[in-house]
Amino acid sequence: MQTVTLGDFFGHLNRDDSTLDKLQKKEVFEELRKNLPAQEQALQWKPVWSSVVDHVGKLLDIDLAKIMLRAWKNYFDLSKYTDTETYPPDRSYLEPLLEHTISSRHKPEIEVEIDRIISKTIAFDITVQLNLKGFTLEITGGKIMKIHTGECRGKGSIKCLDVTLLEKALGTVTLPGIIDLGEGIPVE
């Protein structure tokens, strides 16, 4: 199964010093700094943030097709394809999807631990909006087997502690013409 992830959608995260400075000055880290032993209070957070940003790519390893499929299964009545009398499992059916928008929000976290003195969970807020046009699902035996893609435009943002790390303006998202779902995804 080919995958296009949120990482592909957003591209590479730029590590600019002003963003790292904003994160370093957040109240939660000032509080942590006060609780450190005196010799460690001078700990510089830029290397910590640099490491956190390096791991953001793993947080973005979320398959766009799975986001779309979850929305389609909730919004469109695809359960009709489980009726084997009306839709025999030895035939394939095409289900065109109207022009529509999918909004998705994800709240992954990274656990930061420093010398077992500090253990802190860093929360991220990832939002994405996909405007889709001309998509068609290929369904066989009550399973979505392929997604025939059309035009996809999207925008989104990645935030950490209310600091915007990356913002993608509305633009075209390149998807393969057909996304083969292998063994298929049940319609319900």
Phi, psi and omega per residue, in radians:
M1 nan 2.185 3.082
Q2 -1.278 2.489 3.112
T3 -2.241 2.447 2.965
V4 -2.095 2.157 -3.039
T5 -1.845 3.014 3.026
L6 -1.062 -0.521 3.071
G7 -1.074 -0.711 3.079
D8 -1.162 -0.684 -3.137
F9 -1.088 -0.854 -3.071
F10 -1.431 -0.475 -3.061
G11 1.391 -2.848 -3.076
H12 -1.427 2.494 3.128
L13 -1.479 2.173 3.082
N14 -1.427 2.348 3.105
R15 -1.744 1.564 3.119
D16 -1.707 2.496 -3.029
D17 -1.035 -0.592 -3.108
S18 -1.145 -0.637 3.090
T19 -1.163 -0.783 3.117
L20 -1.092 -0.656 3.095
D21 -1.099 -0.742 3.130
K22 -1.078 -0.753 3.134
L23 -1.135 -0.726 -3.111
Q24 -1.091 -0.515 -3.081
K25 -1.538 0.012 -3.138
K26 -1.098 2.511 -3.074
E27 -0.928 -0.697 -3.101
V28 -1.042 -0.586 -3.134
F29 -1.466 -0.508 3.022
E30 -1.104 -0.720 3.124
E31 -1.117 -0.764 3.107
L32 -1.096 -0.714 -3.116
R33 -1.058 -0.697 -3.140
K34 -1.129 -0.511 -3.105
N35 -1.491 -0.048 3.123
L36 -1.411 2.685 3.013
P37 -1.017 2.675 -3.050
A38 -0.891 -0.751 -3.094
Q39 -1.187 -0.297 -3.106
E40 -1.860 -0.004 -3.112
Q41 -1.164 -0.393 -3.139
A42 -1.436 0.098 -3.133
L43 -0.880 2.224 3.104
Q44 -1.531 2.272 -3.068
W45 -1.517 -0.246 -3.116
K46 -0.985 -0.779 3.100
P47 -1.101 -0.615 3.113
V48 -1.114 -0.850 -3.130
W49 -1.134 -0.634 3.103
S50 -1.046 -0.740 3.106
S51 -1.160 -0.738 3.117
V52 -1.041 -0.818 -3.130
V53 -1.079 -0.636 3.085
D54 -1.034 -0.549 -3.100
H55 -1.522 -0.133 3.140
V56 -1.054 -0.606 3.118
G57 -0.951 -0.664 3.120
K58 -1.185 -0.587 3.109
L59 -1.164 -0.457 -3.091
L60 -1.578 0.160 3.141
D61 -1.433 0.962 3.141
I62 -1.976 2.151 -3.059
D63 -1.211 2.131 3.110
L64 -1.062 -0.640 3.134
A65 -1.071 -0.676 3.126
K66 -1.160 -0.653 3.080
I67 -1.083 -0.816 -3.128
M68 -1.136 -0.792 -3.120
L69 -1.062 -0.731 3.124
R70 -1.053 -0.761 3.135
A71 -1.165 -0.774 -3.109
W72 -1.111 -0.712 -3.133
K73 -1.145 -0.520 3.119
N74 -1.449 -0.547 -2.999
Y75 -1.674 -0.787 -3.089
F76 -1.634 2.577 3.124
D77 -1.468 1.497 3.141
L78 -1.633 -0.164 -3.091
S79 -1.113 -0.334 3.126
K80 -1.036 -0.447 -3.109
Y81 -1.299 -0.054 3.055
T82 -1.484 -0.190 3.100
D83 -1.361 1.753 -3.038
T84 -1.243 -0.299 3.085
E85 -1.321 -0.767 3.136
T86 -1.369 -0.634 -3.090
Y87 -2.189 1.369 -3.112
P88 -0.930 2.416 -3.049
P89 -1.215 -0.159 3.125
D90 -1.590 0.092 3.128
R91 -2.127 2.679 3.087
S92 -1.817 2.549 -3.115
Y93 -2.225 2.480 3.101
L94 -1.820 2.255 3.126
E95 -2.033 1.747 3.107
P96 -1.241 2.465 3.126
L97 -1.866 2.390 3.117
L98 -1.168 2.867 3.022
E99 -1.050 2.275 -3.070
H100 -2.737 2.946 3.140
T101 -2.129 2.390 3.052
I102 -2.033 2.182 3.054
S103 -1.935 2.367 -3.096
S104 -2.432 2.461 3.136
R105 -2.275 2.376 -3.117
H106 -2.275 2.504 -3.104
K107 -2.261 1.168 3.116
P108 -1.296 2.891 -3.129
E109 -2.376 2.687 3.013
I110 -2.140 2.351 3.094
E111 -1.660 2.131 3.117
V112 -1.862 2.217 3.098
E113 -2.253 2.257 -3.141
I114 -2.128 2.018 3.091
D115 0.777 0.560 -3.134
R116 0.984 0.218 3.072
I117 -1.567 -0.693 -3.090
I118 -2.106 2.332 2.989
S119 -2.378 1.993 -3.040
K120 -2.390 2.422 3.063
T121 -1.647 2.212 3.126
I122 -1.823 2.056 -3.108
A123 -1.629 2.479 3.080
F124 -2.082 2.693 3.097
D125 -2.227 1.964 -3.111
I126 -1.991 2.145 3.085
T127 -2.129 2.528 3.107
V128 -2.530 2.466 3.071
Q129 -2.230 2.148 -3.136
L130 -1.987 2.184 3.056
N131 -1.781 1.996 -3.011
L132 -1.984 2.460 -3.130
K133 -2.547 2.308 3.051
G134 1.388 0.411 3.096
F135 -1.514 2.572 3.094
T136 -2.413 2.393 3.084
L137 -1.729 2.405 3.041
E138 -1.815 2.080 -3.008
I139 -2.102 2.287 3.110
T140 -2.394 2.272 3.068
G141 1.008 0.649 3.119
G142 1.303 0.260 3.131
K143 -2.230 2.463 3.030
I144 -1.380 2.026 -3.069
M145 -1.671 -0.613 -3.095
K146 -2.548 2.634 2.991
I147 -1.976 2.055 3.040
H148 -1.577 1.946 -3.017
T149 -1.441 2.760 3.077
G150 -2.221 -2.399 3.132
E151 -1.472 2.305 3.119
C152 -2.289 2.101 3.051
R153 -2.083 2.517 -3.087
G154 -2.647 2.854 3.039
K155 -2.577 2.824 -3.140
G156 -3.107 3.109 3.125
S157 -2.615 2.723 3.037
I158 -2.179 2.159 3.141
K159 -2.201 2.643 3.042
C160 -2.382 2.116 -3.116
L161 0.892 0.758 -3.141
D162 1.133 0.231 3.035
V163 -1.785 2.173 -3.136
T164 -1.321 2.047 3.105
L165 -1.524 -0.602 -3.115
L166 -2.745 2.391 3.076
E167 -2.311 2.251 3.127
K168 -1.944 2.101 3.112
A169 -1.302 2.890 -3.141
L170 -0.981 2.151 3.129
G171 -2.768 2.966 -3.119
T172 -1.294 2.372 3.080
V173 -1.849 2.160 -3.130
T174 -1.463 2.119 3.104
L175 -2.132 2.669 3.053
P176 -1.109 2.658 -3.123
G177 -1.022 -0.642 3.100
I178 -2.327 2.266 3.043
I179 -1.820 1.926 -3.126
D180 -1.462 2.141 -3.086
L181 -1.660 0.355 3.050
G182 1.064 -2.054 -3.133
E183 -1.219 -0.164 3.111
G184 1.621 2.827 3.134
I185 -2.053 2.133 3.128
P186 -0.970 2.469 -3.092
V187 -1.254 -0.272 3.090
E188 -2.307 nan nan
